[in-house]
Amino acid sequence: MSAGLSSDPARVCDIVSERVFAAPRERLFRAFSEPVQLARWWGPADFTNEFYEFDLRPGGRWRFAMHGPDGARYEQDREFVDVVAPERIVLDNPDPVHRFRMTMTFATHGEGTLLKWRMSFESASEFARVKDIIAAANEQNFDRLEVLLATLT
């Protein structure tokens, strides 16, 4: 495990978000694995992205800035831990204040795809502080992804 994140279930607090999308999993996976597409939908409503580096492979980094509608800038630096196309992406957010591991799984569900995000926090206090905000932001992410997928069909 990178960045010292723990896999001990007794120490992990999870936020799980999931949705079925009307797209094959290969298409959904491309929406994440192609930076031009990802930049169009990543983040909460009304956020924009500026990508500096996107190396989708174990050990690769994803460095970017999210720009909020109020002008705030949120620098992000993540490391990919595991990538199995089109099934799974695992990444670490090693920021000492907002530290988590995110596992995204893409599973065929009828004619669509079930996308599940599991964000595992090491700190119970950090989890408690952000869980409601992140759960709502993840739903906004999914809404934006649905819009992107509709424009590509």
FENRAUR-V725688 format. One record per residue. N is the residue number from 1. RES is the residue in three letters. SS is DSSP state (A for helix, B for strand, O for the rest). OMEGA is omega in whole degrees, -180 to 180 (NA if undefined). Layout:
n:N res:RES ss:SS omega:OMEGA
n:N res:RES ss:SS omega:OMEGA
This chain:
n:1 res:MET ss:O omega:-178
n:2 res:SER ss:A omega:174
n:3 res:ALA ss:A omega:176
n:4 res:GLY ss:A omega:179
n:5 res:LEU ss:O omega:-175
n:6 res:SER ss:O omega:172
n:7 res:SER ss:O omega:180
n:8 res:ASP ss:O omega:-176
n:9 res:PRO ss:A omega:179
n:10 res:ALA ss:A omega:-177
n:11 res:ARG ss:A omega:-172
n:12 res:VAL ss:O omega:173
n:13 res:CYS ss:B omega:-173
n:14 res:ASP ss:B omega:167
n:15 res:ILE ss:B omega:-179
n:16 res:VAL ss:B omega:176
n:17 res:SER ss:B omega:179
n:18 res:GLU ss:B omega:178
n:19 res:ARG ss:B omega:173
n:20 res:VAL ss:B omega:179
n:21 res:PHE ss:B omega:180
n:22 res:ALA ss:O omega:179
n:23 res:ALA ss:O omega:176
n:24 res:PRO ss:O omega:-174
n:25 res:ARG ss:A omega:177
n:26 res:GLU ss:A omega:179
n:27 res:ARG ss:A omega:180
n:28 res:LEU ss:A omega:179
n:29 res:PHE ss:A omega:179
n:30 res:ARG ss:A omega:178
n:31 res:ALA ss:A omega:175
n:32 res:PHE ss:A omega:-171
n:33 res:SER ss:A omega:177
n:34 res:GLU ss:O omega:-173
n:35 res:PRO ss:A omega:-180
n:36 res:VAL ss:A omega:178
n:37 res:GLN ss:A omega:-178
n:38 res:LEU ss:A omega:-179
n:39 res:ALA ss:A omega:-178
n:40 res:ARG ss:A omega:-175
n:41 res:TRP ss:A omega:-175
n:42 res:TRP ss:O omega:175
n:43 res:GLY ss:O omega:180
n:44 res:PRO ss:O omega:179
n:45 res:ALA ss:O omega:175
n:46 res:ASP ss:O omega:174
n:47 res:PHE ss:O omega:173
n:48 res:THR ss:B omega:-176
n:49 res:ASN ss:B omega:174
n:50 res:GLU ss:B omega:-177
n:51 res:PHE ss:B omega:176
n:52 res:TYR ss:B omega:-177
n:53 res:GLU ss:B omega:177
n:54 res:PHE ss:B omega:-176
n:55 res:ASP ss:O omega:-172
n:56 res:LEU ss:O omega:176
n:57 res:ARG ss:O omega:177
n:58 res:PRO ss:O omega:-177
n:59 res:GLY ss:O omega:179
n:60 res:GLY ss:O omega:-178
n:61 res:ARG ss:B omega:173
n:62 res:TRP ss:B omega:180
n:63 res:ARG ss:B omega:-178
n:64 res:PHE ss:B omega:174
n:65 res:ALA ss:B omega:172
n:66 res:MET ss:B omega:180
n:67 res:HIS ss:B omega:-180
n:68 res:GLY ss:O omega:-180
n:69 res:PRO ss:O omega:179
n:70 res:ASP ss:O omega:180
n:71 res:GLY ss:O omega:179
n:72 res:ALA ss:O omega:-179
n:73 res:ARG ss:B omega:-178
n:74 res:TYR ss:B omega:179
n:75 res:GLU ss:B omega:-178
n:76 res:GLN ss:B omega:176
n:77 res:ASP ss:B omega:-176
n:78 res:ARG ss:B omega:179
n:79 res:GLU ss:B omega:177
n:80 res:PHE ss:B omega:-178
n:81 res:VAL ss:B omega:-177
n:82 res:ASP ss:B omega:177
n:83 res:VAL ss:B omega:176
n:84 res:VAL ss:B omega:-178
n:85 res:ALA ss:O omega:-12
n:86 res:PRO ss:O omega:-172
n:87 res:GLU ss:O omega:-167
n:88 res:ARG ss:B omega:170
n:89 res:ILE ss:B omega:177
n:90 res:VAL ss:B omega:179
n:91 res:LEU ss:B omega:176
n:92 res:ASP ss:B omega:170
n:93 res:ASN ss:B omega:-171
n:94 res:PRO ss:O omega:180
n:95 res:ASP ss:O omega:-175
n:96 res:PRO ss:O omega:180
n:97 res:VAL ss:O omega:-172
n:98 res:HIS ss:O omega:-170
n:99 res:ARG ss:O omega:179
n:100 res:PHE ss:B omega:170
n:101 res:ARG ss:B omega:179
n:102 res:MET ss:B omega:176
n:103 res:THR ss:B omega:178
n:104 res:MET ss:B omega:177
n:105 res:THR ss:B omega:-177
n:106 res:PHE ss:B omega:-176
n:107 res:ALA ss:B omega:177
n:108 res:THR ss:B omega:-179
n:109 res:HIS ss:B omega:-174
n:110 res:GLY ss:O omega:177
n:111 res:GLU ss:O omega:-179
n:112 res:GLY ss:B omega:-177
n:113 res:THR ss:B omega:172
n:114 res:LEU ss:B omega:175
n:115 res:LEU ss:B omega:180
n:116 res:LYS ss:B omega:175
n:117 res:TRP ss:B omega:174
n:118 res:ARG ss:B omega:178
n:119 res:MET ss:B omega:-176
n:120 res:SER ss:B omega:-179
n:121 res:PHE ss:B omega:178
n:122 res:GLU ss:O omega:-175
n:123 res:SER ss:O omega:178
n:124 res:ALA ss:A omega:-180
n:125 res:SER ss:A omega:177
n:126 res:GLU ss:A omega:177
n:127 res:PHE ss:A omega:-178
n:128 res:ALA ss:A omega:-178
n:129 res:ARG ss:A omega:-171
n:130 res:VAL ss:A omega:-169
n:131 res:LYS ss:A omega:-178
n:132 res:ASP ss:A omega:179
n:133 res:ILE ss:A omega:-177
n:134 res:ILE ss:A omega:179
n:135 res:ALA ss:A omega:178
n:136 res:ALA ss:A omega:180
n:137 res:ALA ss:A omega:178
n:138 res:ASN ss:A omega:177
n:139 res:GLU ss:A omega:177
n:140 res:GLN ss:A omega:174
n:141 res:ASN ss:A omega:-179
n:142 res:PHE ss:A omega:177
n:143 res:ASP ss:A omega:-180
n:144 res:ARG ss:A omega:178
n:145 res:LEU ss:A omega:177
n:146 res:GLU ss:A omega:178
n:147 res:VAL ss:A omega:179
n:148 res:LEU ss:A omega:-178
n:149 res:LEU ss:A omega:179
n:150 res:ALA ss:A omega:-179
n:151 res:THR ss:A omega:-177
n:152 res:LEU ss:A omega:-178
n:153 res:THR ss:O omega:NA
